[in-house]
């Protein structure tokens, strides 16, 4: 929830919120991306994940699949830290995902990038 507060404090307007939860799989994240991609109000995707219970590779796998199936046509701004984050960043390297080291950097880029 603090990510939403930070986004709002920086001028962003969240269209929806997704907490993948501890039992998330790459398929459940992919299904969530499918739903999000159909929402007209969504202008971009901000990912703030500290992989502990859910590995960052789980989320990265879902995004790679979504890109391969041309499901995502929105700007994606991501901060991935924790379990397997370096591997996840490598997985997303050749996608349109813009990676950031801190949540603050990701939020600032998302707000500026989506307002353009």
C-alpha positions in Angstrom: 0.0 0.0 0.0 2.9 2.4 0.6 3.7 2.1 -3.1 0.2 3.5 -3.9 0.7 6.3 -1.4 4.1 7.2 -2.9 2.7 7.1 -6.5 -0.2 9.4 -5.5 2.2 11.7 -3.6 4.2 12.1 -6.8 1.2 12.9 -9.0 0.3 9.5 -10.2 -3.2 8.2 -10.4 -3.5 4.4 -9.8 -6.1 2.8 -12.0 -5.9 -0.5 -10.2 -3.9 -2.3 -7.6 -2.6 -5.9 -7.6 -1.0 -7.6 -4.7 0.2 -11.0 -6.1 0.3 -12.5 -2.6 2.4 -15.3 -1.3 0.9 -18.0 -3.4 1.4 -16.4 -6.8 2.5 -18.4 -9.7 3.7 -17.2 -13.1 0.3 -18.3 -14.5 -1.7 -16.3 -12.0 0.4 -13.2 -12.6 0.0 -13.7 -16.4 -3.8 -14.0 -15.9 -3.7 -10.7 -13.9 -1.7 -9.1 -16.8 -4.4 -10.3 -19.2 -7.1 -8.6 -17.1 -5.0 -5.4 -16.7 -4.3 -5.2 -20.4 -8.0 -5.0 -21.1 -8.6 -2.1 -18.7 -8.9 1.2 -20.7 -8.0 3.3 -17.7 -4.6 1.7 -17.3 -1.9 3.8 -19.0 1.1 2.0 -17.7 2.3 -0.7 -15.2 4.4 -0.1 -12.1 5.9 -3.2 -10.5 7.4 -2.9 -7.1 8.5 -6.3 -5.9 10.7 -7.5 -3.1 10.9 -11.2 -3.8 10.9 -13.2 -0.6 7.9 -15.6 -0.6 7.3 -15.0 -4.3 10.4 -15.1 -6.3 11.0 -12.3 -8.7 11.6 -14.9 -11.5 7.9 -15.9 -11.1 6.8 -12.4 -12.0 9.5 -12.0 -14.7 8.4 -15.2 -16.3 4.8 -13.9 -16.5 5.9 -10.6 -18.1 8.1 -12.4 -20.6 5.2 -14.6 -21.7 2.9 -11.5 -21.9 5.5 -9.8 -24.1 5.9 -12.9 -26.3 2.1 -13.0 -26.8 1.9 -9.3 -27.5 -0.3 -8.8 -24.5 1.4 -5.8 -23.1 1.3 -2.6 -25.1 1.8 -0.3 -22.1 4.9 1.1 -20.6 6.2 -1.0 -17.7 8.4 0.4 -14.9 9.8 -2.1 -12.5 11.8 -2.4 -9.3 12.7 -6.0 -8.5 14.8 -6.9 -5.5 15.2 -10.0 -3.4 15.2 -13.7 -4.3 16.6 -14.2 -7.8 16.4 -10.5 -8.7 19.5 -10.5 -10.9 18.2 -13.4 -12.9 14.9 -11.7 -13.3 16.5 -8.5 -14.5 18.4 -10.5 -17.1 15.2 -12.2 -18.2 13.5 -8.8 -18.8 16.6 -7.2 -20.3 15.4 -7.6 -23.9 11.8 -6.5 -23.2 10.3 -3.0 -23.1 10.4 -3.1 -19.2 12.3 -0.2 -17.8 14.2 -1.4 -14.7 15.1 0.8 -11.7 17.2 0.2 -8.6 14.7 2.0 -6.2 11.0 2.3 -6.0 11.4 6.0 -5.9 13.1 6.0 -9.3 10.5 3.7 -10.7 7.6 5.8 -9.5 9.2 9.1 -10.8 9.8 7.5 -14.2 6.3 6.0 -14.3 4.6 9.4 -13.5 6.7 11.3 -16.0 6.5 8.5 -18.7 2.8 8.1 -18.5 2.0 11.8 -18.5 3.9 12.3 -21.8 
